[in-house]
Amino acid sequence: MNIVCVAACTAGIAHTYIAREKLIKGAHALGHTIHVETQGTIGTETELTREAIAAADVVILAVDVKIKGEERFQGKPIVRVKTEVVIKSPVKFLEKVADSLARA
């Protein structure tokens, strides 16, 4: 599965980056490709490219706040989740996403 993700928490500090790391490790453990953009107190980092978005099978929005640029994902399957969910169980969460895409 090819995944693009945006991570953003209320404070834009800890949970944003922890969620990013957990999603990357979880995706790699399952053999998926993932690109994660963060939107935090210092702005947008590792911004997703048009090419990465176009190639994605799914968009994961691991966010606790409204993000910038959500319109970029129009036409793509989008899964919204709180950062705490991906921090606690990234592999389990990604398995559920893969299962739901397989059934779609």
FIKOLZA-1660 file (N, C-alpha, C; in steps of 0.1 Angstrom, whole numbers, plus 5000, padded with zeros to 4 digits):
% residues 104
   i   px   py   pz ch aa at
   1 5009 4988 5000  A  M  N
   1 5000 5000 5000  A  M CA
   1 5009 5012 5000  A  M  C
   2 5005 5022 4992  A  N  N
   2 5012 5035 4991  A  N CA
   2 5004 5045 4999  A  N  C
   3 5010 5051 5010  A  I  N
   3 5003 5059 5019  A  I CA
   3 5009 5073 5019  A  I  C
   4 5000 5084 5019  A  V  N
   4 5005 5097 5023  A  V CA
   4 4997 5101 5035  A  V  C
   5 5003 5109 5043  A  C  N
   5 4997 5112 5056  A  C CA
   5 5001 5126 5060  A  C  C
   6 4992 5133 5068  A  V  N
   6 4995 5145 5074  A  V CA
   6 4993 5143 5089  A  V  C
   7 5002 5147 5097  A  A  N
   7 5001 5146 5112  A  A CA
   7 5001 5160 5117  A  A  C
   8 4992 5163 5126  A  A  N
   8 4991 5176 5133  A  A CA
   8 4983 5174 5146  A  A  C
   9 4988 5179 5157  A  C  N
   9 4982 5179 5170  A  C CA
   9 4978 5193 5174  A  C  C
  10 4971 5194 5185  A  T  N
  10 4966 5206 5191  A  T CA
  10 4978 5216 5193  A  T  C
  11 4988 5212 5200  A  A  N
  11 4999 5220 5203  A  A CA
  11 5009 5221 5192  A  A  C
  12 5009 5211 5183  A  G  N
  12 5018 5212 5171  A  G CA
  12 5032 5208 5175  A  G  C
  13 5034 5201 5186  A  I  N
  13 5047 5198 5191  A  I CA
  13 5049 5183 5192  A  I  C
  14 5047 5177 5203  A  A  N
  14 5051 5163 5206  A  A CA
  14 5042 5153 5198  A  A  C
  15 5029 5153 5199  A  H  N
  15 5021 5143 5193  A  H CA
  15 5022 5143 5178  A  H  C
  16 5024 5154 5172  A  T  N
  16 5026 5155 5157  A  T CA
  16 5038 5147 5153  A  T  C
  17 5049 5148 5160  A  Y  N
  17 5061 5141 5155  A  Y CA
  17 5062 5127 5160  A  Y  C
  18 5056 5124 5171  A  I  N
  18 5055 5110 5176  A  I CA
  18 5046 5102 5167  A  I  C
  19 5034 5108 5163  A  A  N
  19 5025 5102 5153  A  A CA
  19 5032 5099 5140  A  A  C
  20 5040 5108 5135  A  R  N
  20 5048 5107 5123  A  R CA
  20 5057 5095 5124  A  R  C
  21 5065 5094 5135  A  E  N
  21 5075 5083 5136  A  E CA
  21 5068 5070 5138  A  E  C
  22 5057 5069 5145  A  K  N
  22 5050 5057 5147  A  K CA
  22 5044 5052 5134  A  K  C
  23 5038 5061 5126  A  L  N
  23 5032 5057 5113  A  L CA
  23 5043 5052 5104  A  L  C
  24 5054 5059 5103  A  I  N
  24 5065 5054 5095  A  I CA
  24 5070 5040 5099  A  I  C
  25 5073 5038 5111  A  K  N
  25 5077 5025 5116  A  K CA
  25 5067 5014 5114  A  K  C
  26 5054 5017 5116  A  G  N
  26 5043 5008 5114  A  G CA
  26 5042 5004 5100  A  G  C
  27 5042 5014 5091  A  A  N
  27 5041 5012 5076  A  A CA
  27 5053 5003 5071  A  A  C
  28 5065 5006 5075  A  H  N
  28 5076 4999 5071  A  H CA
  28 5076 4984 5076  A  H  C
  29 5071 4982 5088  A  A  N
  29 5070 4969 5094  A  A CA
  29 5060 4960 5086  A  A  C
  30 5050 4967 5080  A  L  N
  30 5040 4960 5072  A  L CA
  30 5043 4959 5057  A  L  C
  31 5055 4965 5053  A  G  N
  31 5059 4965 5039  A  G CA
  31 5052 4976 5031  A  G  C
  32 5047 4986 5037  A  H  N
  32 5040 4997 5029  A  H CA
  32 5050 5009 5027  A  H  C
  33 5047 5017 5017  A  T  N
  33 5054 5029 5015  A  T CA
  33 5046 5040 5021  A  T  C
  34 5053 5050 5028  A  I  N
  34 5046 5061 5034  A  I CA
  34 5054 5074 5033  A  I  C
  35 5047 5085 5031  A  H  N
  35 5053 5098 5032  A  H CA
  35 5044 5106 5041  A  H  C
  36 5050 5112 5051  A  V  N
  36 5043 5119 5062  A  V CA
  36 5047 5134 5062  A  V  C
  37 5037 5142 5061  A  E  N
  37 5039 5157 5062  A  E CA
  37 5035 5160 5076  A  E  C
  38 5042 5170 5083  A  T  N
  38 5038 5174 5096  A  T CA
  38 5034 5189 5095  A  T  C
  39 5024 5193 5102  A  Q  N
  39 5020 5206 5103  A  Q CA
  39 5020 5210 5118  A  Q  C
  40 5030 5217 5123  A  G  N
  40 5031 5220 5137  A  G CA
  40 5034 5235 5139  A  G  C
  41 5039 5237 5151  A  T  N
  41 5042 5251 5155  A  T CA
  41 5052 5258 5146  A  T  C
  42 5061 5251 5140  A  I  N
  42 5071 5257 5131  A  I CA
  42 5067 5256 5116  A  I  C
  43 5054 5253 5114  A  G  N
  43 5049 5253 5100  A  G CA
  43 5049 5239 5095  A  G  C
  44 5048 5238 5081  A  T  N
  44 5047 5226 5074  A  T CA
  44 5061 5220 5072  A  T  C
  45 5063 5208 5075  A  E  N
  45 5076 5201 5072  A  E CA
  45 5074 5189 5064  A  E  C
  46 5084 5185 5056  A  T  N
  46 5083 5173 5047  A  T CA
  46 5070 5173 5039  A  T  C
  47 5067 5185 5033  A  E  N
  47 5055 5187 5025  A  E CA
  47 5053 5176 5015  A  E  C
  48 5041 5171 5014  A  L  N
  48 5038 5161 5004  A  L CA
  48 5039 5167 4990  A  L  C
  49 5045 5159 4980  A  T  N
  49 5046 5164 4967  A  T CA
  49 5033 5160 4959  A  T  C
  50 5030 5166 4948  A  R  N
  50 5019 5162 4939  A  R CA
  50 5021 5148 4935  A  R  C
  51 5033 5144 4932  A  E  N
  51 5036 5131 4927  A  E CA
  51 5033 5120 4938  A  E  C
  52 5037 5123 4950  A  A  N
  52 5034 5114 4961  A  A CA
  52 5019 5112 4963  A  A  C
  53 5012 5123 4963  A  I  N
  53 4997 5123 4965  A  I CA
  53 4991 5115 4953  A  I  C
  54 4995 5118 4941  A  A  N
  54 4989 5111 4929  A  A CA
  54 4991 5096 4930  A  A  C
  55 5003 5092 4935  A  A  N
  55 5006 5078 4936  A  A CA
  55 5000 5070 4948  A  A  C
  56 4994 5078 4957  A  A  N
  56 4989 5072 4969  A  A CA
  56 4977 5064 4967  A  A  C
  57 4976 5053 4975  A  D  N
  57 4964 5045 4975  A  D CA
  57 4954 5050 4985  A  D  C
  58 4960 5057 4996  A  V  N
  58 4951 5062 5006  A  V CA
  58 4958 5074 5013  A  V  C
  59 4950 5083 5018  A  V  N
  59 4955 5095 5025  A  V CA
  59 4950 5093 5040  A  V  C
  60 4960 5094 5049  A  I  N
  60 4957 5093 5063  A  I CA
  60 4959 5107 5069  A  I  C
  61 4948 5112 5076  A  L  N
  61 4949 5125 5083  A  L CA
  61 4949 5121 5098  A  L  C
  62 4961 5121 5103  A  A  N
  62 4963 5118 5118  A  A CA
  62 4964 5132 5124  A  A  C
  63 4952 5137 5127  A  V  N
  63 4951 5151 5131  A  V CA
  63 4941 5153 5142  A  V  C
  64 4945 5163 5150  A  D  N
  64 4936 5167 5161  A  D CA
  64 4931 5182 5159  A  D  C
  65 4935 5188 5148  A  V  N
  65 4931 5201 5145  A  V CA
  65 4929 5202 5130  A  V  C
  66 4923 5213 5125  A  K  N
  66 4921 5216 5111  A  K CA
  66 4935 5218 5105  A  K  C
  67 4937 5212 5093  A  I  N
  67 4950 5214 5086  A  I CA
  67 4948 5222 5074  A  I  C
  68 4960 5226 5068  A  K  N
  68 4960 5234 5056  A  K CA
  68 4962 5225 5044  A  K  C
  69 4956 5228 5033  A  G  N
  69 4958 5221 5021  A  G CA
  69 4950 5208 5019  A  G  C
  70 4940 5206 5027  A  E  N
  70 4933 5193 5026  A  E CA
  70 4927 5191 5012  A  E  C
  71 4924 5202 5005  A  E  N
  71 4918 5200 4991  A  E CA
  71 4928 5193 4981  A  E  C
  72 4940 5192 4985  A  R  N
  72 4950 5185 4976  A  R CA
  72 4946 5170 4975  A  R  C
  73 4938 5165 4984  A  F  N
  73 4935 5151 4985  A  F CA
  73 4922 5147 4978  A  F  C
  74 4916 5156 4972  A  Q  N
  74 4903 5154 4965  A  Q CA
  74 4904 5142 4956  A  Q  C
  75 4894 5133 4957  A  G  N
  75 4894 5121 4948  A  G CA
  75 4901 5109 4954  A  G  C
  76 4908 5111 4965  A  K  N
  76 4916 5100 4971  A  K CA
  76 4908 5095 4983  A  K  C
  77 4909 5082 4986  A  P  N
  77 4903 5077 4999  A  P CA
  77 4910 5084 5011  A  P  C
  78 4902 5089 5020  A  I  N
  78 4908 5096 5031  A  I CA
  78 4903 5089 5044  A  I  C
  79 4913 5087 5053  A  V  N
  79 4910 5081 5066  A  V CA
  79 4914 5091 5077  A  V  C
  80 4905 5095 5085  A  R  N
  80 4908 5105 5096  A  R CA
  80 4909 5097 5109  A  R  C
  81 4919 5101 5116  A  V  N
  81 4922 5095 5129  A  V CA
  81 4929 5105 5139  A  V  C
  82 4926 5103 5151  A  K  N
  82 4933 5111 5161  A  K CA
  82 4947 5107 5163  A  K  C
  83 4956 5116 5166  A  T  N
  83 4970 5112 5168  A  T CA
  83 4972 5102 5178  A  T  C
  84 4964 5102 5189  A  E  N
  84 4966 5093 5200  A  E CA
  84 4964 5078 5195  A  E  C
  85 4955 5076 5186  A  V  N
  85 4952 5063 5181  A  V CA
  85 4965 5057 5173  A  V  C
  86 4971 5065 5165  A  V  N
  86 4983 5060 5157  A  V CA
  86 4995 5059 5166  A  V  C
  87 4995 5067 5177  A  I  N
  87 5006 5066 5186  A  I CA
  87 5005 5053 5194  A  I  C
  88 4993 5049 5198  A  K  N
  88 4991 5037 5207  A  K CA
  88 4992 5025 5199  A  K  C
  89 4986 5024 5187  A  S  N
  89 4985 5012 5179  A  S CA
  89 4987 5014 5164  A  S  C
  90 4999 5018 5160  A  P  N
  90 5001 5022 5146  A  P CA
  90 4999 5010 5136  A  P  C
  91 5004 4998 5140  A  V  N
  91 5004 4986 5131  A  V CA
  91 4989 4982 5130  A  V  C
  92 4982 4981 5142  A  K  N
  92 4968 4977 5142  A  K CA
  92 4960 4986 5133  A  K  C
  93 4962 4999 5135  A  F  N
  93 4955 5009 5127  A  F CA
  93 4957 5007 5112  A  F  C
  94 4970 5006 5108  A  L  N
  94 4973 5004 5094  A  L CA
  94 4968 4991 5088  A  L  C
  95 4967 4981 5096  A  E  N
  95 4961 4968 5092  A  E CA
  95 4946 4970 5089  A  E  C
  96 4939 4978 5097  A  K  N
  96 4925 4981 5095  A  K CA
  96 4923 4989 5082  A  K  C
  97 4932 4999 5080  A  V  N
  97 4931 5007 5068  A  V CA
  97 4933 4998 5056  A  V  C
  98 4943 4989 5056  A  A  N
  98 4945 4980 5045  A  A CA
  98 4933 4971 5042  A  A  C
  99 4927 4966 5053  A  D  N
  99 4916 4957 5052  A  D CA
  99 4904 4964 5046  A  D  C
 100 4902 4977 5050  A  S  N
 100 4890 4984 5045  A  S CA
 100 4892 4988 5030  A  S  C
 101 4904 4990 5026  A  L  N
 101 4907 4993 5012  A  L CA
 101 4905 4981 5003  A  L  C
 102 4909 4969 5009  A  A  N
 102 4908 4957 5001  A  A CA
 102 4893 4953 4999  A  A  C
 103 4885 4957 5008  A  R  N
 103 4870 4955 5007  A  R CA
 103 4863 4965 4998  A  R  C
 104 4869 4976 4996  A  A  N
 104 4863 4987 4988  A  A CA
 104 4863 4984 4973  A  A  C
% end
